[in-house]
Amino acid sequence: MDFRRQVFTVDLLERYAAKGHGVITCMASGNDVIVLGTSTGWLIRHDFGVGDSYDIDLSSGRGDQSIHRVFVDPGGSHCIASVVGNGISDTYYMHAKWPKPRVLAKLRGLVVNTVAWNRQQITEASTREVILGTENGQLHEIAVDEKDKREKYIKFLFELSELPEAFEGLQMETASLNIGTRYYVMAVTPTRLYSFTGIGSLETVFASYVERAVHFMELPGEIPNSELHFFIKQRRAVHFAWLSGAGIYHGGLNFGAQNRSPNGDENFVENKALLDYSKLSDGGEVVKPSSIALSEFHFLLLIGNRVKVVNRISEQIVEELQFDQSSESASKGIIGLSIDASAGLFYAYDENSIFQVSVTDEGRDMWKVYLDLKEYAAALANCSDPFQRDQVYLEQAEAAFSSRDFFRAASFFAKINYALSFEEITLKFISIGEQDALRTFLLRKLDNLVKDDKFQIMMISTWATELYLDKINRLLLEDDSPANRNSEYQSICMEFRAFLSDSKDVLDEATTMKLLESYGRVDELVYFASLKEQHEIVVHHYIQLGEAKRALDVLQKPGVPVDLQYKFAPDLIMLDAYETVESWMTRKDLNPRKLIPAMMSYSSEPHAKNETHEVIKYLEFCVHRLQNEDPGVHNLLLSLYAKKEDDGALLRFLQCKFGKGRSTGPDFFYDPKYALRLCLKEKRMRACVHIYSMMFMHEEAVALALQVDPELAMAEADKVEDDEDLRKKLWLMVAKHVVEQEKGTKRDNIRKAIAFLKETDGLLKIEDILPFFPDFALIDDFKEAICSSLEDYNMQIEKLKEEMNDATHGADNIRNDISALAQRYTVVERDEECGVCRRVILAAGVDHRMTRGYTTIGPMAPFYVFPCGHAFHAQCLVAHVTKCTDQNQAEHILELQKQLTLMSVEPKDGVNGGLNGDDSSVAPIDKIRSQLDDAIASECPFCGDLMISEISKPFVLPDESYLVSSWEIMSKNVGSEKGISFVV
């Protein structure tokens, strides 16, 4: 241990803590609160957290009673004190906020030696369940709420009957479960340690021990003061210590354990041990401690006036603490120790003073302790820096190395960073020839290196690669028969591949490939190339092996450059055309033009008659599915079709209009001239006919078709529709061929020629084909055809005559209608009323301003009379039509009326204008009058479409007459412009 730096230090906290109220008899602490009990019955409370202190007299001023025990909860709020004297014993409860304590009357006569607080559930306002242990071996439960100013209840729980002894120590833990709260209680007497556990309430738990045996540990022996302490870490007890007559009984606590003791009770104590007092005497007289305090790793034992600090793991004394006592207290010595678990402090006290024992870095040397005990996991858990961990790993590694467990030693050596150099460790394995362990060391070292050590990682990875290759070669040399290669060889190969996969980003690509190549590991070379995305190497390797499918799978992977598809296309399509084309068809990013060399190479090879031509399949896919427009692709497909025996596919291809439906561009994308040359070369005459026709070379098409099939020639001739002369010329070519090719008798030839004329649908006549017959042909042979032709001419002449007569009669009728229209008139009765205003049409005295633009009829206003008999004043008709028609038509009518009025206004300078002025204005006025008449008088408003459209409009109710007025006002405003008003 490092004695230059003490873990535990003692400081005088209060010299005269009793404040003149006798001498200190007991002490308790919690959360920076210390409560002292004195020999005269006074309680003195020091709150170092707030710097407060006060004292209370529990002996009622008699001074003949002393404080036997005092207890403070971990929060420092609740206090229980036991007072004895003159044969009387009382127990008091006091809260930090109360001005005076309260006596627990039900406990009068009982001496309380120990208290167990419910640390998990206690609060400042309530004690919750508290267990009290008494001098006569009884356990009681109490609970106090601060607001009630009194105890809630006091219950008897348990009494020792087999061996009645005083309870000297008591501790309690709880755990919340789904079915309730589980209680764990430990209690000690001078010779026994009892444990109780159960689910429910404390009363239920202890009541269950009426029918079952109590679990206890008995350690006989004399002890001045038996004590029980729990060490609390994160509000949970983790280990305990019992100061017994035989020694210090201690162990771990596991309240989740379900280990049952032989008597059926759950045992929550683990790793039990007994520290014999003889280890504390250094060979001299054995002196038993008078008090004990428990820390995480140590026991603080009060022996005489000194505190010996004993490591509870190694059971060795590590420090001795001495106290600066006053002269009057030195003779009495230190009375006891107290623990403040909340603050992590320890206290010692004598009759007058309080001493504070502070802890600094208690676990700093625990790694050494555990290391000496070869408890490596615990040692590592207590290491505080890398150097300490290196020492632990080094000892583990040396131990494994000594026992020839080289692989385990390699794992521990790999974790060392400072204690040994990398070179020293590797030389250890090299010197003994342990290549496999060396490889393991390198692999584990890689796991422990940080990513920033890139160069070191690369070097170690490369070394490990070479060791793997050496191992594989050694296994091959041991057994060179492939059939007999053992599982170790397969395992190491798989392990090596996994290593390459994990290290692909840190290995130098060129160096690694050279290593793999030098050892002849082609499979691993290809595997590493694929990991490094060197796809060209991988694909080339698979092609060399003839495995086209695997090569294509590599090319299909995401991220593989598409240029590799074009580079290896010739080899792949020759190796496996079907798989290659299927692979191409799964991708839409390929440019078929760049695959043409590979496809041409494949097409140049001979193929079986019934074999599916894979290139044609792919080109059809490009043309029809991908709608490829590349002329080279179309030309190649056309050339392959032309070489097939059956020209059906070629003709279908030529007839397809791939650009159909587009606003611009051709209907086909192949070169027609190239197609024509190719088809002529391959003697695909029907295709040539189609191409001629497509190029609008109809004469050549028909001429070539006549060599193949007259029916085809007829079809080609019939395709011309917009050029009658050309169409007739083509049919004449066909007719000449038909006449010249007939080899039968003359009458049969003439009969066939006449039948051919019928197929032309009247385009050709007998006179058109007569020149094609020999000069010595007799007219009698054509008699029927000539007569038929003359009859057709006569019928056409008669039809023309009828049409001329019909036209003459029509012209006469039109002339008669014009003459009758000039004499048309109608009779207007004297009392005839206007259909709108209901005033007499022929009434005089009308405002002549209304007559501008109309023919004047004396003093009467202008009016309209319709054939149906309805009559309207001109202005009334305008107003009615404007009101009933749509807005656009109404605005048009008002605009025409406005123009007509402006053109009819007399000029102010006296010069006549309008109808009586210059004749040049007459024509525009008549034109406007005609437009206005068309707009308002094209039909009677009461009998025409205008009235029909009124059906869908709602009637105007009497109380809605204001709407009509509003409309009239609006109409007037619509017809107003530049101060000129029109009455609508």
Summary of the structure (lengths in Angstrom):
residues: 984
radius of gyration: 61.9
end to end distance: 122.9
largest distance: 175.9
contacts: 2873
relative contact order: 0.03
helix: 44%
strand: 20%
